[in-house]
């Protein structure tokens, strides 16, 4: 993915104190190493914030979408 390639160009090395059991459980869940597991966790936090912001807009944005037209377009 392009955004991942771009994101890899701008990285920061960090030191963090994490509960060992939490890191172990997270790594088991992802099946990946420490960096990949932490990256996935941070992406999930960012995605949750974006989802919450979108949820706040519920009912406040009017869209003029013809569902039937969209369905015909998918065929």
N, CA, C and O atoms as CSV, one atom per row, in Angstrom:
chain,resi,resn,atom,element,x,y,z
A,1,UNK,N,N,0.829,-1.177,0.000
A,1,UNK,CA,C,0.000,0.000,0.000
A,1,UNK,C,C,0.877,1.245,0.000
A,1,UNK,O,O,1.912,1.287,0.666
A,2,UNK,N,N,0.467,2.232,-0.732
A,2,UNK,CA,C,1.255,3.455,-0.860
A,2,UNK,C,C,1.410,4.156,0.472
A,2,UNK,O,O,2.512,4.579,0.822
A,3,UNK,N,N,0.302,4.292,1.240
A,3,UNK,CA,C,0.400,5.021,2.502
A,3,UNK,C,C,1.338,4.342,3.471
A,3,UNK,O,O,1.996,5.021,4.259
A,4,UNK,N,N,1.422,3.013,3.441
A,4,UNK,CA,C,2.339,2.314,4.330
A,4,UNK,C,C,3.778,2.590,3.934
A,4,UNK,O,O,4.637,2.771,4.796
A,5,UNK,N,N,4.044,2.623,2.644
A,5,UNK,CA,C,5.389,2.925,2.181
A,5,UNK,C,C,5.785,4.324,2.618
A,5,UNK,O,O,6.900,4.528,3.097
A,6,UNK,N,N,4.886,5.294,2.459
A,6,UNK,CA,C,5.167,6.664,2.864
A,6,UNK,C,C,5.373,6.743,4.371
A,6,UNK,O,O,6.287,7.415,4.850
A,7,UNK,N,N,4.506,6.045,5.119
A,7,UNK,CA,C,4.604,6.074,6.573
A,7,UNK,C,C,5.932,5.483,7.040
A,7,UNK,O,O,6.485,5.925,8.047
A,8,UNK,N,N,6.438,4.505,6.330
A,8,UNK,CA,C,7.693,3.886,6.718
A,8,UNK,C,C,8.870,4.843,6.564
A,8,UNK,O,O,9.896,4.673,7.223
A,9,UNK,N,N,8.732,5.843,5.704
A,9,UNK,CA,C,9.806,6.805,5.524
A,9,UNK,C,C,9.940,7.722,6.731
A,9,UNK,O,O,11.027,8.225,7.014
A,10,UNK,N,N,8.850,7.939,7.435
A,10,UNK,CA,C,8.852,8.817,8.600
A,10,UNK,C,C,8.574,7.997,9.842
A,10,UNK,O,O,7.425,7.879,10.268
A,11,UNK,N,N,9.614,7.434,10.422
A,11,UNK,CA,C,9.431,6.616,11.612
A,11,UNK,C,C,10.121,7.274,12.800
A,11,UNK,O,O,11.006,8.116,12.645
A,12,UNK,N,N,9.695,6.869,13.980
A,12,UNK,CA,C,10.319,7.338,15.212
A,12,UNK,C,C,10.650,6.134,16.063
A,12,UNK,O,O,9.850,5.206,16.187
A,13,UNK,N,N,11.812,6.154,16.638
A,13,UNK,CA,C,12.183,5.099,17.574
A,13,UNK,C,C,11.755,5.576,18.954
A,13,UNK,O,O,12.055,6.700,19.357
A,14,UNK,N,N,11.046,4.704,19.677
A,14,UNK,CA,C,10.543,5.083,20.990
A,14,UNK,C,C,10.923,4.029,22.029
A,14,UNK,O,O,11.179,2.870,21.702
A,15,UNK,N,N,10.952,4.459,23.266
A,15,UNK,CA,C,11.135,3.547,24.381
A,15,UNK,C,C,9.841,3.582,25.175
A,15,UNK,O,O,9.343,4.657,25.512
A,16,UNK,N,N,9.303,2.426,25.470
A,16,UNK,CA,C,8.044,2.373,26.206
A,16,UNK,C,C,8.131,1.279,27.263
A,16,UNK,O,O,8.714,0.220,27.031
A,17,UNK,N,N,7.551,1.547,28.413
A,17,UNK,CA,C,7.463,0.549,29.476
A,17,UNK,C,C,6.079,-0.066,29.396
A,17,UNK,O,O,5.074,0.599,29.646
A,18,UNK,N,N,6.038,-1.352,29.043
A,18,UNK,CA,C,4.776,-2.056,28.839
A,18,UNK,C,C,4.699,-3.261,29.761
A,18,UNK,O,O,5.717,-3.895,30.036
A,19,UNK,N,N,3.510,-3.582,30.239
A,19,UNK,CA,C,3.372,-4.818,31.014
A,19,UNK,C,C,3.730,-6.006,30.119
A,19,UNK,O,O,3.201,-6.150,29.017
A,20,UNK,N,N,4.630,-6.846,30.607
A,20,UNK,CA,C,5.119,-7.970,29.811
A,20,UNK,C,C,3.989,-8.887,29.367
A,20,UNK,O,O,3.976,-9.352,28.228
A,21,UNK,N,N,3.033,-9.151,30.269
A,21,UNK,CA,C,1.951,-10.066,29.904
A,21,UNK,C,C,1.061,-9.464,28.821
A,21,UNK,O,O,0.563,-10.191,27.962
A,22,UNK,N,N,0.852,-8.143,28.847
A,22,UNK,CA,C,0.040,-7.491,27.820
A,22,UNK,C,C,0.718,-7.597,26.457
A,22,UNK,O,O,0.070,-7.909,25.458
A,23,UNK,N,N,2.017,-7.338,26.423
A,23,UNK,CA,C,2.754,-7.439,25.160
A,23,UNK,C,C,2.746,-8.880,24.653
A,23,UNK,O,O,2.570,-9.112,23.457
A,24,UNK,N,N,2.931,-9.828,25.530
A,24,UNK,CA,C,2.925,-11.241,25.134
A,24,UNK,C,C,1.573,-11.637,24.557
A,24,UNK,O,O,1.501,-12.282,23.511
A,25,UNK,N,N,0.486,-11.242,25.253
A,25,UNK,CA,C,-0.856,-11.572,24.753
A,25,UNK,C,C,-1.129,-10.904,23.408
A,25,UNK,O,O,-1.724,-11.509,22.516
A,26,UNK,N,N,-0.691,-9.653,23.268
A,26,UNK,CA,C,-0.907,-8.936,21.999
A,26,UNK,C,C,-0.132,-9.598,20.872
A,26,UNK,O,O,-0.644,-9.730,19.760
A,27,UNK,N,N,1.107,-10.016,21.148
A,27,UNK,CA,C,1.900,-10.684,20.117
A,27,UNK,C,C,1.291,-12.025,19.730
A,27,UNK,O,O,1.313,-12.406,18.560
A,28,UNK,N,N,0.753,-12.734,20.699
A,28,UNK,CA,C,0.083,-13.997,20.375
A,28,UNK,C,C,-1.126,-13.734,19.489
A,28,UNK,O,O,-1.392,-14.481,18.548
A,29,UNK,N,N,-1.853,-12.669,19.797
A,29,UNK,CA,C,-3.057,-12.342,19.028
A,29,UNK,C,C,-2.721,-11.968,17.597
A,29,UNK,O,O,-3.446,-12.338,16.673
A,30,UNK,N,N,-1.619,-11.232,17.399
A,30,UNK,CA,C,-1.260,-10.812,16.040
A,30,UNK,C,C,-0.421,-11.860,15.320
A,30,UNK,O,O,-0.434,-11.935,14.092
A,31,UNK,N,N,0.306,-12.665,16.082
A,31,UNK,CA,C,1.221,-13.616,15.462
A,31,UNK,C,C,2.422,-12.924,14.854
A,31,UNK,O,O,3.081,-13.473,13.971
A,32,UNK,N,N,2.710,-11.710,15.328
A,32,UNK,CA,C,3.803,-10.917,14.754
A,32,UNK,C,C,4.759,-10.465,15.847
A,32,UNK,O,O,4.537,-10.732,17.028
A,33,UNK,N,N,5.823,-9.781,15.448
A,33,UNK,CA,C,6.823,-9.276,16.373
A,33,UNK,C,C,6.343,-8.037,17.122
A,33,UNK,O,O,5.212,-7.583,16.951
A,34,UNK,N,N,7.233,-7.507,17.952
A,34,UNK,CA,C,6.881,-6.366,18.789
A,34,UNK,C,C,6.513,-5.145,17.952
A,34,UNK,O,O,5.459,-4.548,18.172
A,35,UNK,N,N,7.350,-4.766,17.006
A,35,UNK,CA,C,7.086,-3.564,16.210
A,35,UNK,C,C,5.777,-3.675,15.460
A,35,UNK,O,O,4.972,-2.745,15.475
A,36,UNK,N,N,5.554,-4.807,14.802
A,36,UNK,CA,C,4.328,-4.989,14.029
A,36,UNK,C,C,3.102,-4.979,14.938
A,36,UNK,O,O,2.063,-4.424,14.581
A,37,UNK,N,N,3.229,-5.595,16.113
A,37,UNK,CA,C,2.113,-5.640,17.059
A,37,UNK,C,C,1.783,-4.247,17.569
A,37,UNK,O,O,0.613,-3.868,17.627
A,38,UNK,N,N,2.802,-3.480,17.940
A,38,UNK,CA,C,2.573,-2.114,18.417
A,38,UNK,C,C,1.992,-1.242,17.313
A,38,UNK,O,O,1.095,-0.436,17.561
A,39,UNK,N,N,2.503,-1.400,16.094
A,39,UNK,CA,C,1.980,-0.619,14.977
A,39,UNK,C,C,0.505,-0.915,14.756
A,39,UNK,O,O,-0.292,0.002,14.554
A,40,UNK,N,N,0.136,-2.203,14.795
A,40,UNK,CA,C,-1.261,-2.578,14.603
A,40,UNK,C,C,-2.141,-1.996,15.712
A,40,UNK,O,O,-3.241,-1.512,15.443
A,41,UNK,N,N,-1.661,-2.041,16.947
A,41,UNK,CA,C,-2.412,-1.479,18.065
A,41,UNK,C,C,-2.619,0.018,17.909
A,41,UNK,O,O,-3.715,0.521,18.160
A,42,UNK,N,N,-1.581,0.736,17.499
A,42,UNK,CA,C,-1.695,2.185,17.297
A,42,UNK,C,C,-2.652,2.510,16.154
A,42,UNK,O,O,-3.409,3.478,16.229
A,43,UNK,N,N,-2.617,1.698,15.094
A,43,UNK,CA,C,-3.559,1.902,13.984
A,43,UNK,C,C,-4.990,1.693,14.447
A,43,UNK,O,O,-5.894,2.403,14.006
A,44,UNK,N,N,-5.208,0.719,15.339
A,44,UNK,CA,C,-6.548,0.462,15.851
A,44,UNK,C,C,-7.046,1.631,16.710
A,44,UNK,O,O,-8.221,1.993,16.650
A,45,UNK,N,N,-6.158,2.211,17.499
A,45,UNK,CA,C,-6.537,3.372,18.312
A,45,UNK,C,C,-6.929,4.539,17.407
A,45,UNK,O,O,-7.942,5.197,17.644
A,46,UNK,N,N,-6.128,4.796,16.371
A,46,UNK,CA,C,-6.424,5.889,15.440
A,46,UNK,C,C,-7.735,5.629,14.695
A,46,UNK,O,O,-8.531,6.549,14.502
A,47,UNK,N,N,-7.959,4.388,14.278
A,47,UNK,CA,C,-9.192,4.047,13.557
A,47,UNK,C,C,-10.411,4.205,14.464
A,47,UNK,O,O,-11.468,4.646,14.011
A,48,UNK,N,N,-10.271,3.849,15.739
A,48,UNK,CA,C,-11.390,3.986,16.680
A,48,UNK,C,C,-11.764,5.451,16.856
A,48,UNK,O,O,-12.945,5.785,16.948
A,49,UNK,N,N,-10.772,6.322,16.903
A,49,UNK,CA,C,-11.055,7.757,17.039
A,49,UNK,C,C,-11.788,8.267,15.806
A,49,UNK,O,O,-12.759,9.014,15.923
A,50,UNK,N,N,-11.332,7.870,14.636
A,50,UNK,CA,C,-11.999,8.287,13.396
A,50,UNK,C,C,-13.439,7.775,13.352
A,50,UNK,O,O,-14.342,8.497,12.928
A,51,UNK,N,N,-13.652,6.540,13.786
A,51,UNK,CA,C,-15.000,5.964,13.794
A,51,UNK,C,C,-15.905,6.728,14.751
A,51,UNK,O,O,-17.072,6.971,14.443
A,52,UNK,N,N,-15.377,7.104,15.905
A,52,UNK,CA,C,-16.164,7.887,16.865
A,52,UNK,C,C,-16.550,9.246,16.298
A,52,UNK,O,O,-17.671,9.714,16.495
A,53,UNK,N,N,-15.624,9.870,15.598
A,53,UNK,CA,C,-15.916,11.174,14.992
A,53,UNK,C,C,-16.997,11.041,13.923
A,53,UNK,O,O,-17.876,11.897,13.819
A,54,UNK,N,N,-16.938,9.980,13.135
A,54,UNK,CA,C,-17.970,9.747,12.124
A,54,UNK,C,C,-19.321,9.460,12.781
A,54,UNK,O,O,-20.361,9.915,12.305
A,55,UNK,N,N,-19.293,8.700,13.879
A,55,UNK,CA,C,-20.521,8.377,14.591
A,55,UNK,C,C,-21.212,9.646,15.102
A,55,UNK,O,O,-22.440,9.719,15.119
A,56,UNK,N,N,-20.433,10.632,15.514
A,56,UNK,CA,C,-21.007,11.893,15.991
A,56,UNK,C,C,-21.757,12.631,14.896
A,56,UNK,O,O,-22.656,13.422,15.184
A,57,UNK,N,N,-21.399,12.383,13.647
A,57,UNK,CA,C,-22.059,13.042,12.519
A,57,UNK,C,C,-23.363,12.359,12.127
A,57,UNK,O,O,-24.109,12.873,11.293
A,58,UNK,N,N,-23.634,11.221,12.717
A,58,UNK,CA,C,-24.823,10.450,12.340
A,58,UNK,C,C,-26.080,11.309,12.428
A,58,UNK,O,O,-26.379,11.903,13.464
A,59,UNK,N,N,-26.804,11.358,11.319
A,59,UNK,CA,C,-28.040,12.119,11.260
A,59,UNK,C,C,-27.846,13.598,10.978
A,59,UNK,O,O,-28.823,14.335,10.847
A,60,UNK,N,N,-26.597,14.045,10.882
A,60,UNK,CA,C,-26.324,15.464,10.663
A,60,UNK,C,C,-25.927,15.774,9.226
A,60,UNK,O,O,-25.879,16.937,8.828
A,61,UNK,N,N,-25.645,14.742,8.455
A,61,UNK,CA,C,-25.223,14.926,7.069
A,61,UNK,C,C,-26.296,14.335,6.168
A,61,UNK,O,O,-26.672,13.172,6.316
A,62,UNK,N,N,-26.777,15.129,5.249
A,62,UNK,CA,C,-27.794,14.666,4.302
A,62,UNK,C,C,-27.101,14.255,3.004
A,62,UNK,O,O,-26.349,15.032,2.415
A,63,UNK,N,N,-27.364,13.040,2.575
A,63,UNK,CA,C,-26.802,12.538,1.329
A,63,UNK,C,C,-27.938,12.240,0.369
A,63,UNK,O,O,-28.976,11.703,0.757
A,64,UNK,N,N,-27.730,12.590,-0.873
A,64,UNK,CA,C,-28.744,12.271,-1.880
A,64,UNK,C,C,-28.231,11.113,-2.724
A,64,UNK,O,O,-27.664,11.304,-3.800
A,65,UNK,N,N,-28.445,9.920,-2.212
A,65,UNK,CA,C,-27.969,8.712,-2.881
A,65,UNK,C,C,-29.173,7.879,-3.277
A,65,UNK,O,O,-30.082,7.645,-2.481
A,66,UNK,N,N,-29.158,7.436,-4.523
A,66,UNK,CA,C,-30.204,6.552,-5.010
A,66,UNK,C,C,-29.692,5.120,-4.862
A,66,UNK,O,O,-28.895,4.651,-5.674
A,67,UNK,N,N,-30.151,4.440,-3.832
A,67,UNK,CA,C,-29.682,3.087,-3.536
A,67,UNK,C,C,-29.901,2.143,-4.715
A,67,UNK,O,O,-29.025,1.340,-5.036
A,68,UNK,N,N,-31.034,2.231,-5.346
A,68,UNK,CA,C,-31.314,1.350,-6.486
A,68,UNK,C,C,-30.324,1.589,-7.622
A,68,UNK,O,O,-29.880,0.643,-8.273
A,69,UNK,N,N,-29.983,2.840,-7.855
A,69,UNK,CA,C,-29.005,3.154,-8.905
A,69,UNK,C,C,-27.641,2.570,-8.557
A,69,UNK,O,O,-26.951,2.045,-9.430
A,70,UNK,N,N,-27.250,2.656,-7.302
A,70,UNK,CA,C,-25.984,2.071,-6.873
A,70,UNK,C,C,-25.989,0.563,-7.051
A,70,UNK,O,O,-24.994,-0.022,-7.479
A,71,UNK,N,N,-27.093,-0.055,-6.729
A,71,UNK,CA,C,-27.188,-1.509,-6.876
A,71,UNK,C,C,-27.092,-1.913,-8.337
A,71,UNK,O,O,-26.431,-2.899,-8.665
A,72,UNK,N,N,-27.744,-1.163,-9.219
A,72,UNK,CA,C,-27.665,-1.466,-10.647
A,72,UNK,C,C,-26.226,-1.300,-11.149
A,72,UNK,O,O,-25.767,-2.052,-12.009
A,73,UNK,N,N,-25.537,-0.324,-10.608
A,73,UNK,CA,C,-24.160,-0.044,-11.023
A,73,UNK,C,C,-23.218,-1.167,-10.624
A,73,UNK,O,O,-22.190,-1.357,-11.275
A,74,UNK,N,N,-23.534,-1.911,-9.581
A,74,UNK,CA,C,-22.677,-2.998,-9.104
A,74,UNK,C,C,-22.764,-4.228,-9.990
A,74,UNK,O,O,-21.850,-5.053,-9.991
A,75,UNK,N,N,-23.848,-4.367,-10.747
A,75,UNK,CA,C,-24.046,-5.575,-11.554
A,75,UNK,C,C,-23.167,-5.631,-12.745
A,75,UNK,O,O,-23.227,-6.591,-13.513
